[in-house]
Structure formats: C-alpha cells, structure tokens
C-alpha cells in the first residue's frame, strides 16, 4: 500500500480538505500541530518569535486515488504559490 504525506501550513488545511472531500478519501490521519522550517520560508515554531505551525495529513491509499490527488496538490503548490507545502509518497510494507 502507498501512503501520501502532506505537510502543510495550518492556514492551508481547508485547501487540503477540499481535495480529500473531492475524492471522497475515507482513510487519513492528521497530525494537527507540527513545527519546523523549510527552505525559502520563515520557520514555524508556534512561538512569539516564530508564530504558526504545520499540520501533517497522511492518506492511506486504500482506494488507489493518489494518482488523482497528486496533481491537485501540485496545482495548489504551483498555482497558489504555497512554498511550504510538501507532498511525499512512500510504499508501506508490513502493514498490520
């Protein structure tokens, strides 16, 4: 099985949710509050100095929809110029 891992600014959660709803994604996990930094963007450490944080959405590709989801996320990143949006796919072996 494949997993998609989408790291996104909390402010962009609605955009990610629209993609999940569009394809009726039934199986995902969200890590609501993650901090860090990425090239060409201000760090997000949820502090007074570096306000804001990321959210991580992990999609289990049980319905083989990543081929449809991937271009949608790419479009958000490129057309809306969301620099700190990251999309990764990994093969999940030994799934229990």
C-alpha positions as CSV (number, residue, x, y, z in Angstrom):
1,X,0.0,0.0,0.0
2,X,1.1,3.6,-0.6
3,X,0.9,6.5,1.8
4,X,0.8,10.1,0.9
5,X,2.2,12.5,3.4
6,X,1.2,16.1,3.0
7,X,2.9,18.7,5.2
8,X,1.0,22.0,5.0
9,X,0.7,25.3,6.9
10,X,-2.3,25.2,9.2
11,X,-3.7,28.1,7.2
12,X,-3.9,25.8,4.1
13,X,-5.8,23.0,5.8
14,X,-9.1,24.0,4.1
15,X,-7.4,23.5,0.7
16,X,-6.2,20.1,1.6
17,X,-9.6,19.1,3.0
18,X,-11.3,20.2,-0.3
19,X,-9.1,17.7,-2.1
20,X,-9.9,15.0,0.3
21,X,-13.6,15.7,0.0
22,X,-13.4,15.9,-3.8
23,X,-12.1,12.4,-4.0
24,X,-14.1,11.1,-1.0
25,X,-11.0,10.0,0.8
26,X,-12.1,7.7,3.6
27,X,-8.9,6.8,5.3
28,X,-6.5,9.5,6.5
29,X,-4.8,10.7,9.7
30,X,-4.0,14.3,10.6
31,X,-1.3,15.4,13.0
32,X,-2.7,18.7,13.9
33,X,0.3,20.6,15.2
34,X,3.9,20.2,13.9
35,X,6.7,22.7,13.9
36,X,9.7,23.2,11.8
37,X,11.3,25.1,9.0
38,X,11.7,24.7,5.3
39,X,13.9,26.5,2.7
40,X,12.7,29.9,1.5
41,X,10.1,30.2,4.2
42,X,10.0,31.6,7.7
43,X,10.3,28.9,10.4
44,X,7.0,27.9,12.1
45,X,7.7,27.1,15.8
46,X,4.4,28.2,17.3
47,X,6.2,30.8,19.5
48,X,6.0,34.5,19.9
49,X,9.1,34.9,17.7
50,X,8.1,32.3,15.1
51,X,4.3,32.1,15.1
52,X,2.3,29.5,13.3
53,X,2.6,25.7,12.8
54,X,2.2,22.9,10.3
55,X,-0.3,20.2,10.0
56,X,0.5,16.8,8.6
57,X,-2.1,14.8,6.7
58,X,-1.3,11.1,6.0
59,X,-3.5,9.4,3.4
60,X,-3.7,5.6,3.2
61,X,-4.3,4.9,-0.4
62,X,-6.9,2.1,0.1
63,X,-8.9,3.3,-2.9
64,X,-5.9,3.8,-5.3
65,X,-6.6,7.6,-5.6
66,X,-3.1,9.1,-5.2
67,X,-2.8,9.4,-9.0
68,X,-5.8,11.8,-8.8
69,X,-4.8,13.5,-5.6
70,X,-1.1,14.2,-6.6
71,X,-1.9,16.6,-9.4
72,X,-4.4,18.5,-7.3
73,X,-1.8,19.1,-4.6
74,X,0.8,20.1,-7.2
75,X,-1.7,22.6,-8.6
76,X,-2.2,24.1,-5.2
77,X,1.5,24.4,-4.6
78,X,2.3,25.9,-8.0
79,X,-0.7,28.0,-8.9
80,X,-1.3,29.4,-5.4
81,X,2.5,29.6,-4.8
82,X,2.3,27.8,-1.5
83,X,6.1,27.4,-0.9
84,X,5.9,25.4,2.3
85,X,3.5,22.7,1.0
86,X,5.2,19.3,0.8
87,X,3.8,16.1,-0.7
88,X,5.6,12.8,-0.4
89,X,4.6,9.3,-1.3
90,X,6.0,6.2,0.3
91,X,5.4,2.5,0.0
92,X,4.2,1.0,3.2
93,X,5.4,-2.6,3.7
94,X,4.4,-4.9,6.5
95,X,1.1,-3.1,7.1
96,X,-0.6,-4.6,10.2
